[in-house]
Each structure stands twice: as structure tokens, then as C-alpha cells.
Amino acid sequence: GELFDCSLNELQKINGIGPSKAMQILVMREILKRISLSNNPVRKITCAKDVFNLFHERLKDEKQENFIALHLNKNNSIIKEEFITKGTLDASIIDPREAFKQAIRNSAARILLVHNHPSGNPSPSQEDLFVTQKLAEAGDLLGISVLDHVIIGKDSYWSWKESKDN
């Protein structure tokens, strides 16, 4: 790893490394960096469709509900993805302390909630709406807003934010 931290001049000072070998090492570093970025693109959330695109493939065939929180910075770029729980969403299971603990640790400005409906129908249940409201209120108190709650269905999604805006 330290070889990749060297500049072109520093590489050429190493015994046995000439100008062309030094250049090959720097090209390799650049290629590895680009591969790493393409595997982990810096993802910015601009709308619920972005969330659907990010999670649809992963969640569409799940037999159970997966509840995930995305920790976002103030520019809505994803800092971290946190798996919260598996199984039917139940307000008694979703503890706001747990939902926000890592977000606080990661200095998230806001969180975005995501879960799937194995039935394929993304319409929210009363429980989904209750959990979202409860977490939004907790977030307001902590200064970490809940940006949205997106439910992933078979071929479509539901967005808490978009349903409120309409």
C-alpha cells in the first residue's frame, strides 16, 4: 500500500524503478481507485426513485421485510447504510434509540428509512405510518430529520415524503 502513496519522483528514487515503471505504478493506482469507486459509488439521494433504484434488486425477492436506515450528510450523500431489523414492522420492535444510535455516531444530518413489502404491494400499513411518525418525532428532538421512508414493492415504491407533498 505504501508504494501507491509515493509520487512519480519518489518512485523513481527507489532502486530498480525507472520512469516507465514509476508511471505504470501510478496508472495501476488510478485503475484500482476507479474500480473501487465504481463498486462503491458515492451515492446521493435526490428523490424516492433513487432509493427504489438502490434497493429494488436487493429487496424484491426477500421473503421477509427488511428495515434499513440510510445515514445521510447534509448534502444527502450516503454516509452509511444500517440494517435495523428483519420481519414485520412493529412499533414495539423499532426502538428509536436503536434507530438513531449509529446515526448519531456517524454524525448523520438526516436519515432515510427503507423497507420492502414481500407481498409486492408498497402501500403502507397503519403500523408503517405509525413507526414513521414515531421515528420522525424522535429525529426532530435529536436534530436528525427523517428525510423519507420508502417502501419497496415488486415493481413500484411508496414514499412517505411524496405522499405528504401531494
VOGU-3710 file (C-alpha; in Angstrom, 3 decimals, decimal comma):
1> gelfdcslne> 0,000/0,000/0,000  2,868/2,423/0,743  4,162/2,164/-2,816  0,884/3,684/-4,016  1,350/6,662/-1,693  4,550/7,752/-3,463  4,783/10,499/-6,082  6,365/9,952/-9,506  9,665/11,474/-8,292  9,689/9,416/-5,082
11> lqkingigps> 9,055/6,205/-7,048  11,966/6,915/-9,420  14,353/7,278/-6,458  13,666/3,640/-5,484  16,427/1,374/-6,774  15,299/-0,515/-9,885  12,321/1,731/-10,705  12,807/3,906/-13,770  10,452/6,496/-15,275  8,283/3,980/-17,170
21> kamqilvmre> 7,939/1,572/-14,209  7,069/4,538/-11,947  4,385/5,603/-14,425  2,968/2,035/-14,555  2,671/2,013/-10,758  0,774/5,331/-10,793  -1,526/4,095/-13,576  -2,223/0,951/-11,529  -3,075/3,100/-8,513  -5,527/5,133/-10,610
31> ilkrislsnn> -7,168/1,995/-12,071  -7,604/0,458/-8,607  -9,101/3,711/-7,316  -11,601/3,802/-10,206  -12,570/0,150/-9,706  -13,136/0,817/-6,019  -15,285/3,878/-6,783  -17,368/2,049/-9,379  -18,055/-0,719/-6,838  -18,916/1,812/-4,130
41> pvrkitcakd> -20,218/4,866/-5,920  -20,749/7,915/-3,755  -24,481/7,788/-3,704  -26,542/10,892/-3,340  -30,256/10,674/-2,711  -32,282/13,246/-4,639  -35,699/11,543/-4,597  -37,539/8,369/-3,610  -36,836/6,891/-7,070  -33,096/6,935/-6,214
51> vfnlfherlk> -33,864/4,844/-3,131  -36,006/2,451/-5,177  -33,178/2,064/-7,736  -30,657/1,468/-4,959  -32,665/-1,230/-3,150  -35,090/-2,796/-5,639  -32,767/-5,539/-6,915  -31,631/-6,429/-3,431  -35,045/-6,481/-1,761  -37,542/-7,536/-4,450
61> dekqenfial> -37,247/-11,282/-3,754  -36,921/-11,114/0,034  -39,488/-13,265/1,815  -39,423/-11,067/4,934  -39,496/-7,335/5,470  -36,022/-5,796/5,816  -35,885/-2,454/7,583  -32,840/-0,331/6,750  -31,748/3,183/7,687  -29,526/5,241/5,412
71> hlnknnsiik> -27,441/7,817/7,246  -27,034/10,935/5,130  -24,866/14,010/5,389  -26,294/17,498/4,836  -25,856/17,044/1,051  -27,955/13,837/1,149  -24,965/11,655/0,270  -24,998/8,284/1,985  -22,545/8,067/4,875  -23,572/4,584/5,965
81> eefitkgtld> -26,269/2,007/5,485  -27,540/0,330/8,615  -29,648/-2,809/8,777  -32,174/-2,302/11,600  -34,400/-5,385/11,680  -35,991/-8,202/9,698  -39,625/-9,205/9,929  -42,914/-7,340/10,050  -42,599/-3,714/11,058  -43,861/-3,349/14,595
91> asiidpreaf> -43,609/-0,153/16,599  -42,758/-2,162/19,702  -39,728/-3,665/17,911  -38,428/-0,443/16,334  -36,756/1,381/19,186  -35,917/4,989/18,277  -32,770/4,728/20,420  -31,530/1,861/18,255  -32,623/3,518/15,030  -30,680/6,703/15,829
101> kqairnsaar> -27,707/5,394/17,844  -25,488/4,732/14,803  -26,791/7,837/13,022  -25,589/9,942/15,961  -22,263/8,083/15,989  -21,859/8,708/12,238  -22,762/12,414/12,614  -25,627/11,990/10,167  -27,609/15,140/9,370  -30,662/13,071/8,436
111> illvhnhpsg> -31,758/9,508/7,970  -33,826/7,835/5,315  -35,852/4,747/6,180  -36,308/1,917/3,701  -38,145/-1,367/3,862  -39,683/-3,844/1,477  -43,106/-5,465/1,289  -42,723/-9,130/0,254  -46,356/-9,043/-0,988  -45,142/-6,741/-3,767
121> npspsqedlf> -47,640/-4,021/-2,841  -45,765/-0,990/-1,489  -48,812/0,655/0,128  -48,063/1,439/3,786  -49,827/-0,319/6,618  -51,092/1,657/9,627  -48,085/0,268/11,504  -45,697/1,581/8,815  -47,218/5,061/9,133  -47,108/4,908/12,935
131> vtqklaeagd> -43,437/3,807/13,006  -42,509/6,551/10,513  -44,291/9,204/12,574  -42,691/7,961/15,807  -39,187/7,995/14,281  -39,770/11,403/12,650  -40,726/12,864/16,050  -37,670/11,274/17,703  -35,473/12,605/14,896  -36,848/16,125/15,339
141> llgisvldhv> -35,890/16,020/19,020  -32,378/14,798/18,173  -31,852/17,229/15,308  -31,589/14,369/12,789  -34,538/14,663/10,447  -36,198/11,680/8,806  -35,910/12,678/5,151  -38,256/9,972/3,879  -39,491/6,431/4,378  -39,542/4,495/1,122
151> iigkdsywsw> -41,350/1,169/0,863  -40,086/-1,065/-1,939  -42,663/-3,230/-3,717  -42,320/-5,667/-6,605  -42,145/-3,042/-9,377  -43,009/0,163/-7,588  -42,493/2,084/-4,370  -44,296/4,318/-1,893  -42,718/7,418/-0,414  -43,789/8,984/2,887
161> keskdn> -42,453/12,377/1,747  -44,120/12,285/-1,674  -47,426/11,199/-0,120  -47,232/14,202/2,259  -46,259/16,638/-0,513  -49,226/15,645/-2,702
//
